[in-house]
Amino acid sequence: MPAKSKPTERKQRIHNRTSEEYKKLSQPYVPARPVFKNCIRAFLAGGLICVIGQAIQTGFMNFFGMNAREAASPTVALLILTSVILTSLGVYDKLAQWAGAGTAVPVTGFANSMCSAALEHRAEGLVLGVGGNMFKLAGSVIVFGTVAAFIVGIVYALMGWGGSH
């Protein structure tokens, strides 16, 4: 009978550990994070995406006679389309693994997250699979953006900072 109580006592000791004790036990096995290298990669990738976007906008301005404001929308649309195509081909995910947050911050990262969710759940059908799941992440971003814009608009109206339209 005492032989059976030892495994039970051991299980109780394991289950009664706090998260701090688990952190202490696992700390020697956690690989070191190259924070500086990750920051440089994120900066380079995000900067490259922005430079490409600026080049596209400049191209719209030079070849189609648009001003900066008119060229902004087609530039964003082309960046989103490029991101979706690269995500569908599996290229954007490899770039994101290398660059980290540098690819998540620009509008291309948002397009990537929506396209990835749509691709992942396409087997479940267009409505319940693609439509239902691709907005799980995007929904919170859209809601937060809308609420934040509403609050900023209220503050601008109350402070009298708005421009004349």
C-alpha positions in Angstrom: 0.0 0.0 0.0 2.8 2.5 0.7 4.2 2.0 -2.8 1.0 3.4 -4.3 1.0 6.5 -2.1 4.3 7.7 -3.5 3.1 8.4 -7.0 0.0 10.1 -5.6 2.2 12.3 -3.4 4.4 13.1 -6.4 1.4 14.0 -8.5 0.2 16.3 -5.8 3.5 18.1 -5.6 3.6 18.5 -9.3 0.0 19.8 -9.5 0.5 22.2 -6.6 3.3 24.1 -8.1 2.9 27.8 -8.8 3.6 29.5 -12.0 6.7 31.0 -10.5 8.1 27.5 -9.7 7.4 26.4 -13.2 9.3 29.5 -14.6 12.3 28.6 -12.3 12.3 25.0 -13.5 12.0 25.9 -17.2 14.3 28.9 -17.3 17.5 26.9 -18.1 15.7 25.4 -21.1 14.4 28.6 -22.6 16.6 29.8 -25.5 18.0 33.3 -25.4 16.1 35.8 -27.5 18.1 37.9 -29.8 16.1 41.1 -29.2 18.5 43.5 -30.9 18.7 41.3 -34.0 14.9 40.9 -34.1 14.5 44.7 -33.8 16.8 45.3 -36.8 15.0 42.7 -38.9 11.6 44.2 -38.0 12.9 47.7 -38.9 14.4 46.5 -42.2 11.3 44.6 -43.3 8.8 47.2 -42.2 10.9 49.9 -43.7 11.2 48.0 -47.0 7.5 47.6 -47.2 7.1 51.3 -46.6 9.7 52.2 -49.2 7.9 49.9 -51.7 4.6 51.6 -50.9 6.2 55.0 -51.4 7.6 53.9 -54.7 4.2 52.7 -55.8 2.6 56.0 -54.8 5.3 58.0 -56.6 4.6 55.8 -59.6 0.9 56.6 -59.6 1.7 60.3 -59.2 4.3 60.3 -62.1 2.6 58.0 -64.6 -1.1 58.9 -64.0 -0.8 62.6 -63.0 -2.3 62.0 -59.5 -1.5 64.1 -56.5 -0.5 62.4 -53.2 -4.0 62.3 -51.9 -5.4 60.7 -55.1 -2.6 58.2 -55.3 -3.0 57.0 -51.7 -6.0 54.7 -52.2 -4.7 52.8 -55.2 -1.3 52.4 -53.4 -2.9 50.8 -50.4 -5.1 48.6 -52.7 -2.0 47.4 -54.6 -0.1 46.7 -51.3 -3.0 44.7 -50.0 -3.3 42.8 -53.3 0.4 42.0 -53.3 0.2 40.8 -49.6 -2.7 38.5 -50.4 -1.0 37.0 -53.4 2.3 36.5 -51.5 0.3 35.0 -48.6 -1.5 32.6 -51.0 1.9 31.5 -52.4 3.3 31.0 -48.9 6.0 33.7 -49.4 4.7 36.3 -46.9 4.6 33.8 -44.0 8.3 33.0 -44.6 9.1 36.7 -44.7 7.1 37.2 -41.5 8.9 34.4 -39.7 12.2 36.1 -40.5 11.1 39.7 -39.9 8.6 39.3 -37.1 6.7 42.5 -36.2 8.1 44.4 -39.2 5.6 42.6 -41.4 2.7 42.8 -39.0 2.5 46.5 -38.5 1.9 47.8 -42.0 -1.4 47.3 -43.8 0.1 44.3 -45.5 0.2 42.5 -42.2 -3.5 43.0 -41.7 -4.2 41.7 -45.2 -1.9 38.7 -44.5 -3.8 37.9 -41.3 -7.2 38.0 -43.0 -6.0 36.0 -46.0 -4.3 33.4 -43.8 -7.5 32.9 -41.8 -9.5 32.6 -45.1 -7.1 30.0 -46.5 -7.0 28.0 -43.3 -10.8 27.6 -43.1 -11.7 27.4 -46.8 -12.6 23.7 -46.5 -15.5 24.6 -44.2 -17.2 26.5 -47.0 -17.4 30.1 -48.1 -19.8 31.5 -45.5 -19.1 29.5 -42.3 -15.5 28.8 -43.1 -14.0 31.7 -45.0 -16.4 34.5 -44.0 -16.9 33.4 -40.4 -13.3 32.8 -39.5 -11.4 35.5 -41.4 -13.2 38.2 -39.4 -12.3 36.7 -36.0 -9.1 38.7 -35.9 -10.1 41.5 -38.3 -13.4 42.1 -36.4 -11.6 43.2 -33.3 -9.3 45.5 -35.3 -12.2 47.0 -37.2 -14.3 47.6 -34.0 -11.3 49.1 -32.2 -10.5 51.4 -35.1 -14.1 52.5 -35.4 -14.5 53.2 -31.7 -11.2 55.0 -31.5 -12.1 57.1 -34.6 -15.5 57.9 -33.0 -13.9 59.0 -29.7 -11.3 61.1 -31.4 -14.1 62.7 -33.5 -16.0 63.6 -30.4 -12.9 65.1 -28.7 -12.2 67.1 -31.8 -15.8 68.4 -32.0 -15.8 69.3 -28.3 -12.5 71.0 -28.5 -13.4 72.9 -31.7 -10.3 71.5 -33.5 -12.1 70.2 -36.6 -11.5 71.8 -40.0 -14.3 73.5 -42.0 -16.0 71.3 -44.6 
